[in-house]
């Protein structure tokens, strides 16, 4: 039957009432069967049956199933389980989806039959005045009388979860009342009362304001009663915690009244009263009071996580209470605690002391550890709610946590360490942001965000070091950093004790704490490394020998991660004193048979390689050489090991590439012998032919090429062999392999030492491998391929200036290319021209003429004309003559583009003047006019002093649209900010006057934005003022200009924006014009992406604008008639789309989510 109901057609029982009635009778019979398996199968059949049966039999079925009496069974939960199966299977409402007729019918059945059976009365009267017999005694009423659990509360929870949004207020109130009756019943057991708490939490989202207020008032009155038992008090407090998690926004305002009742069991007064009562009772402890305190701490944790803003008034009380009970241990007198501290101090160096024996005794009746654990968890939530610079964090909370490292219960000890680690990590996230901001703001760099030009793309690499300087711990940047630095010695000292004598779990948590501290402080162990590194190595050894495989591996991995961050963030001198212990431990871990341990060890070895080689270890000592040889041996052994996992071999290859690269040159040559270096290079070349390690080997070659400093660093023939192999990989289908191979080839070509090691035959093979990439049109591959060709052209231009390469370059210019690909194309052509091999390329480009993109072709020809000089066989006058004599508009555009690029590159030595371009503003062709304007701007960028005054004087004579394009090009390409600065005022006025026309708005906005980048002190305040301009057109232009400011400036510009960005964003987001609202949201999104450090701290001030923009506005919805049809048009749709895009971007960013007040 179950299979038939599952796979049968949806309507095969819809109209067969007779069969449905017989099925119901049969299922009722089997539900009362004495065999449990039969009952379970009958319950499974009920779900699919009610989905196939007619809606009219739902109510009778629920009534009959809920009224069954088991004759031969002692299980009284069958009716509730069966009805629960029906409720779960029926269609129920889904948020955001329109309710269907079936969902409504299902709710009607629940309302008419199920809820009355639960509570024993009809809650919602039946419409049309129909009288019905009263329902039998409710299932929960029976449970209240007997005190037995029939799973009816589980059924109530499912009703709330499935149909809560459709429940009427009277139904919710009735279900709340019966749940409270169970909670307060003396007959009901603990399990039922816990279920009642769950039921109230499930119903809470559907309480109306009156019901919630009534519920809170009633519970407060009960808590004020003197006869209230500890068990009842615990339950009420537990309900508060559950409701805070369920409805934080609605429940939060009541905490002002409720919090004192929850904090009362944790007060000093009640603790003293308990002590007096215990003294009167001959030392017998009240364990129920301990449960009340645990419940209060759990509730406080929920309040802090879900309603942090509403708990601000009680943070001081919470701090005092949690610290008070963090050390609460009634089984130990104060004298015993002091004695224990002394014993631990005296026995610190005694390795044979056993931690568990040292920390006291076990008492099966002692549940105070639950209170201490609850305090630690509440402190975790409190730390999350407090500001990172709050003095209480390191003045009160951190010392209290450190003092409890001596905790005798392991679960509490682990929670204490985890809480302190959370505080340290929170401090680190704040400190790292401030340090990075200070570093970037301190750089005296250009405010413009530069994009890679030809000089950057083809700059020779001479043994790059990637900034691997020896690190030093930066000074604390804020109060939190100062607090962490102050307690650093205490943390290290207490952690060292735990590492010497504690359980594996405690050691794991302690090492994780130390790791977080090193990351947060970017060091911090310089003066205490001897206290940490030795015990960490010992912990790795003991974990391998004594612990289970799972816990031992986790501990060893965490130890390796700690060693890695220590090596990353500390000077090599500090690490050098402990290498005799560290290197053998790393070698042993790298040989481990467990893949995760071995992989982590190799990743740590990479960092140690950086620490032991120049420039970090500038004076390469013989001692370092010995350790590097040990690391080299284990790395090569893992690469060649047949039983090693693929991941391990890949990590080993990566480490070998770094080791060979870092020991290059005269400074690193003493660290690793030439024989070993050449052997390692040969191993990488051989392994490149293996499919499993091919990608890792390609990346290793990339690393070696970046760091090589001379041709002597390469084994003879190595560069030729790997270059040919890398060229062969460009034909593979794997995109990641092709990209990595192209990157490695690029580094071989750009590094002069590697480039000179390639012979002509190898260069020819590489060029043949690159030609298909020039023809595929893949811009991601095209740029690096052109850079390789340009680099090779410096010494071997004849091999580059071949017909296939020239044809490929001409092919590229026939398409519209932009961005980095265009920059790489120009750089390649420039290198060919400088090498004196540009004549055949120039001939081919001129022959192609206007067949391609005239702007791209013009830039390429202009670059070749300037870089090649007389060797290209064409002079500048030829293009001037072409411009003056040709009637064809495409040829005119090409000539103008060539002249503009030539003027840009020749600068003040260029013979061209503005009069060579301005007359063509009168050309009848619009395309020629625009080309002349762009060419004028580019030429002006090369000689601002001559061109800019002419452009400004022409602005008053009309043609503002074209001249604005010229100004845009001049500001975009020019690096001569000082030459532009004297003219900024005239530019500003001219652009503002011209930008009031609709056609000029976008170009004017970009020009204004670039002026604000050049002179922020003068023009950022003016932009802020113009946001209040009465004209929506001007305001829109300014908003667009600010978007360019946000996206096209580096971090060096941030000090100018910091005091203005939030008021600017708030003003533009409050704009009333529809189009400006959309632009404002786009500008907000741009500011968040490009200036997160300025926007995110004040996100709470800006987010309401974006949230408000997501709401539909009825006044913007209009009805449009189209023939016989009418449909609605929403003019606010684009605004809502922009708002949702902004919110999605905020939710997608981990840094932004920290500033969003999201419920737990």
Steps between C-alpha positions, in 0.01 A plus 500: 500500500781741587662448158165550322437825686853625434515435126130518413354782293406808707129467418445124511311524834353849460146383414485151649356569844410137564857379456631790710262412784613136492866606498440719806328216685782263412764742616312559826495126561872461434581798723348307793692184413717355774801471269714812499630448145143488368417824683808673362416397142142624546635838614725514192196438276299788648719774348472401133135398549378844615674660199310272259163494679224762451521807723156432644616194692797673668302614805333160565831325453679725750218459753492121470878460510534726803227305686635149454551290811767232492360180650808279520772765512657690783619771257275807544691712243350339188212750453732803528762343272237412241342848499849654490575297186181639344583861595854479362387341172220747423581803280605795715574866427845601378628853550507697176277249314129560435272272698313247292154359557652176634697693762182678610307170520779346706495792744122481530531134597766586760286784638173308510621158615860490618522804728168422681626143558824636646346742750151352546290793379397679182707816472373650173121478458379324188359748244130516405402429860513121469486330837735210560526265794774596744831324437617229739758567765813643339816297458699754703228508765541126545874546529448768766274270704718191475843664486599264218665611178299396193708711259210745466738790561709382207182515292436856623854601397446362149168686470678825591789438260286390206194725534617781729462778241134400445400451864248749630569703812251300708664173399850624585375623837331169578812302411712736713270453798508122484879505466526718811269259684737214422794718610338571838345157560632308798410165343692549176858385495819678398489370144151636440595838643801523270266423212268776621789747484568387143130543417496857633809584294333357188183703566682823591549628141121505463417681826334834445614796710223458755561130552877550535448780751250288692736202504792708627285670767369167627845343527637807679220477754581135555869577548408754767313241707674396819374141479659444156707183493848480349374264231225744390744790510738309278223427248386862472857617447550228238189621317645851489819374338308296243274790408797737464644265240163453328383865478796727587356817348166472681636359825797736534310804637368289791854428623504834678246349740596132479878514531507570878294185564743292295803659667356456850612133547854612412516781755743509791207525742341172391840332508548607861148385589573160350817477709305576816236239415764238431666576834167450675445173308838358610667568164236337279495687168191606305559349155176647365642849556799403288259410219329839534835675467591292197167589338555869580845494339364325192222760475752786534707344223189499279420862592852614410504313170148588383422835671840658560373858460227451761748353749739797496359638826585176681844423355677602823273276710546214257878540515504487879263202517679288240843562652362424846373160391789424267699417816201359690605168653335425835689171537823696550546753779683825432805376689506189287495713184794708618689187594427351159645807328816472708533131420466565129762777518746277685450203274516693172832344400416149615412319180398182679205667675170370374246772423193311603646391834616854567162662447298345775235237533177390337160533662211334321249728674689818414330683209668834561716436192190559288468847653866575426462375144188713457693801628776441245244475219323815619837680505551388140172666405585807710832544320311492170262771622766737641703740292850370439652805677280469810732515804310217670625246244865508602454669836258246650393219269834384359675473843203304636518256209875453538456433871268209416758315290542291818137376466474132600206412272619456143183616324505824700871548441453457124217754500713750694789467255266525200343817643839662548598395147184670369597822680850484353369433149252789528785729605708376207234573241482859623877544537586359157250737334650804675860398431433436130313830475786685665753335271311583184426854610866556578612423146582811302344371183282642228137537590397353165451128472751422227436230248787302352668685215756378255789591727352292781402201288842448343723613787787255543497292817838464666465249781178629653462425868125558536558709810610213722672734746558386857179586688475691826207531738331837433417724798138482626273722292214538751397430859410141420844436355661658805291282729594185312869596512467555875363154580715324242760381759226359725339308214833355394595403855170329579483335158849356550378332819207342317721382214725317744237328710147470363275289283523493117177701465630775728829506314313535172296796627808661654698477177205646311496792749872563448452488125223761515715720722798487262275580202325784684823664616691408184759357733509539876719201596837667448578503872328172588575270208698263725191446718285399203702334224652224713168386656334515156759265353461270802121506455545387138713206614268392781194535275659256257584252774214506750183652351242337277555549128217752464582725796875456450483608136288803587751603767800456269333698221423785741861493626625528142267792429632677812861444391412639158346822631790543745748475212292736286475772764833491682856586415726222374735562794233387745430182305871421448553427871248213486577344163665196659156400632273642233659363182510132614137533609403640160694227318330232708155651440564529125567124490182419692271246338191715558444730202367801691793502741756459223338773285487743791864426581605580144303825509684588823833405340430758226479774761818379671675506162410868472625560853837327442586652163578853380383768531346405836815317606743741334813347649462141386683301765638150473251388764211614280653311209493176697133539582415600142671182378282297739187670368616449139548127564158447652330704225665303218433174683126580523487593130649166401316289757262252338281463809451877545160647423464724195428804720824440692707475182343817363578690820856363492551620143372844599743509795790387279433779250504756780820352650685509167376853426588640843853360488575669166766765450816576690322564831311168501760291324666404830175360638456217249774344292491542125487123462182476707346799325560350158374160620182665623450680169543174312248331731246774427563472126448123517189523715348753262434208266293323768133589476441497879781744585507699175310806624706523818822475298386779269438726799838401646668606173313831527643551850854409391477741205379785721785461748790414268770768490749378241548236235719301740192426711365270227628157413627498139209412276239534777340818367483363144347172616233653723419776249428242229297290744303805614426585138365149450267543801330793327321249278344314796130524573548590870461875528678521835799314356507722193481815711776384736722396207452837331583679827818294541602573141436867560732502802770313304474760224486806726791391719811602310711216645252236384437670165870503415519126579255415218652411165346590162348156445318519831377852427358384165313213666360733765383745233329218308324393820385858565359568153172309556436713811529817290228375268248356747377835630531395866592829665622331821757303301567769241660753737769271650579355155566850361716586801714192432545600137588856599759382754665265250508780241747696713790270404362283219277731304564321169339185637193701600459714186397201288199485265292274732551730802439815294184348356379408852562856627310644203221256576479629858473862386203407283294438816403736779758438774512689830639483851808293583489321165533833317779606734686176429453545123640853512790383720585220257492732199712756686765236577511394135540862392779573748685190381505644146287225348179698449510562124324178386243541778435863399460396139248232595303738725485768228395239246218390727403867536145559613384138489530472879412718794640843408560602861697182585687507168581868549642444847713208378630689194568813704693302761704325229564831322646659816692198634638393160599843377662500159526118489127455427524676163211742564505856624252707696447731202353211304207475742453877504480495121262205512275689739491810282446328164287191566122537457425159659383540861656171624841601367464840662411335832800269474735791424359702790544206740862455385574869546337507845705200621814651351444828684440311824825304473726773360391757754640849470732393215203431274459755217119466505285785630130524594432654159579165341186357667248777575408576133359147468235581760317655204514183291157384381569147632410450867752216523780727380400771748517259792831354380646851475382583854655182645823554306520860623465381860766230465746735336423754771582244770855497362536879503255649747658847502430561130173316448291563813478882467394458135230249598368732771488798265308294244239402763350849483456471122267199512561131420492424874409135448812432291730706720372319808618176340837663443520606863401152612780341295752758620414443867488123457841457331701782649736448792593871513268596787712801594464643150122453511455650848527871395212446256268300729282797592435589136443134419252464785289795392507402132401140572217600735357744248520245219372210710153647546407370157360145507740371232805627689406371845693169502821636346488805729456275803815303418696824444381647830588178679853506360542866600398408854766230493768750392405768756285342774542782750336749265234293328376229738324760721354657185364164388340461842342846465367430150311196636253760637462674161134557399558349155468116501719491188793666683449275802502191277820616330669549838389156624646337188822702547532372857467143376810560284678645806427187702607255230801675347698599809749306710516480879726808502186704421311368806605776746323755278183289484485384863325806655263549203401161361221415748325843481537489120346152474220587743412813302494329163302200631235742629452655154136517389556462123442141378799483264726657762384246756609220268835671435546554874456131575750419227746752651443346846582159358816640338607666826449177693706297250786750460510677840379237751715633785323837473144377446458187714557655846207737431285247318218537753448861387469407132327162502149635579501689169570182304243304704235766437571491127404129485136574590245532217356852476134508391530856369754380240275224363283608209262320269569511127241418235626311196208438265251273675750415776609680812816434694684665787834676463717554809726804460680405821607156377852607399553664839399180679730295279793728587412483869488120499831484310656716770358289782610180329853637467505587870378155602750335267798676657636349826635835623161668447310224680687588822332841496149375420269447794387152398306285750683193625 
